[in-house]
Amino acid sequence: MLGLMQNHPLMISGLLDFAARYHGDTEIVSRRVEGDVHRTTYAEVQQRASQCANALDALGLAAQDRVGTLAWNGYRHFELYYAASGSERILHTLNPRLHPEQIAWIINHADDRMVCFDLTFAPIAKAVAAHCPGVKHWVALCEADALPADLAEAIPGVLSYDALLAAQPARYAWPVFDENTASSLCYTSGTTGNPKGVLYSHRSTVLHAYAAALPDVMNLSARDSVLPVVPMFHVNAWGIPYAAALTGAKLVFPGPALDGKSLFELMRDEGVTLAAGVPTVWLGLLNFMRDNKVRIPTLQRTVIGGSAAAPAMIRAFEEELGIHVLHAWGMTEMSPLGTLCSLKNKHLALDKASQFAIQVKQGRPIFGVDVRVVDGNGADLPWDGKSTGNLLVRGPWIASDYYRSEAPSPLQDGWFPTGDVVTIDADGYIQITDRTKDVIKSGGEWISSIELENIAMAHPAVAMAACIARPDPKWDERPLLVVVKREGSTLDRDELLKFYEGKVAKWMIPDDVVFVPAIPLGATGKMLKNRLRAELTAPQAASPQA
Ligand code: ADP
């Protein structure tokens, strides 16, 4: 017997309808590429997203046509999120930090019909337009009179987004259709091989938004002011543009200004209560707030994920700045949220140090995400917090396949292999020790590069650290530490290696340290260890492994 409940499909447009109806005057604040701070509301976003959807109709875009974006976090990008998906097109967020050739490849692979770009990214649009014949409309996210003359010469027919909207009525009847219909598309950053497209649905997106808002996840409410530093082109800014509408939270978009000073000022001025981003962006903010001895009184918590947040960074946020860190783990294929770290009731009685030991882990699975840890043969390993193996996941917001992929589905008996190496403890807390491709295999043992990086990051003279495998004739691989020193520090190799003594087994201590001015970061702000390996590792003579 079926239940007697209405079968109303979960639609992305429903999120904006809700926010506009019940939180119509709640603000959406954006630092624009134009340099100023722009203010709008959910009610106005609803109107402009409607105008935008009417414009997509007028331009002849069919249902399920891909609408590409090359844009920072801002209100126009936010409008496009709802206009494209809400009108049954597919929003395709492109990562502007990729090389233009790679961007053109992705646009063509996705077969985008339209690409909307911030003026900052006009050079990319100009560089790729001629190579993307499938794109019928190039739209600059600006007012009509801000369209640079040379842009119109380089891309004949280029349109102004604001002019397009101005010509359209501010009402749109958002269609209702199968909730499993594709809504948006995001390519993985593709550190190995070509990027792969992850195609989200209305259902997966709305369920993920519910999950993201939960108290043990981001704990979002209508009293929050949320600043996603994580870009809207990186896995939908971790779902915040949807979860904020679902809860009626105020949104604050930083645009292109991601340096510590700009972020600090925007957070202070807009009463930001929650911010989210990858560890590398927080270094700038931390340093600025330390150096200038300033605080953001409203900022209660920050979600840090995308790569491991070093315990030293978590401690600095908590103890120096009074900001609670929620360590999160996920991936593009998971919309992205998989786990988030928060304590349980029974942990409240623990002392601070024991609580901290839990808090630095990547956290517990969110309801909806099933996990397993398996060995090389696919056999389940115990959840004892010690056994290390490959993490498998499944759930309603986890990819079943890649878009237009010729390869067989990545699933193994219905489970998605994450490529992450983890331990899971009896309470379900997951600790990521490495990505499979970054783990250091020394003398038959595995050394966690993240653990060695975390130790280096705890040294006061270290600004950033990456640990990579260096080929070794005797041990197969040995750890090599690559470090950016804090300004003015005189730290040397021996002092740093001595810092490891007593913190890990002797044979795990890195063989050597290379000091560099900067560590290369990928398109989503993660350390490019593959490039470091290529640049810095040459076969070495056998080294001691006690
Ligand atoms: P890409 O795989 O293309 O770099 P993603 O953003 O999807 O893009 O990356 C997901 C990966 O990032 C995860 O599989 C994991 O290796 C890593 N990651 C994400 N969050 C964390 C975290 N909190 N700690 C350690 N690694 C993380």
Boltz pocket constraint, residues with backbone or C-beta under 6 A from the ligand:
constraints:
  - pocket:
      binder: B
      contacts: [[A, 188], [A, 189], [A, 190], [A, 191], [A, 304], [A, 305], [A, 306], [A, 307], [A, 308], [A, 309], [A, 327], [A, 328], [A, 329], [A, 330], [A, 331], [A, 332], [A, 333], [A, 336], [A, 362], [A, 418], [A, 419], [A, 420], [A, 432], [A, 434], [A, 435], [A, 524], [A, 526]]
      max_distance: 6.0
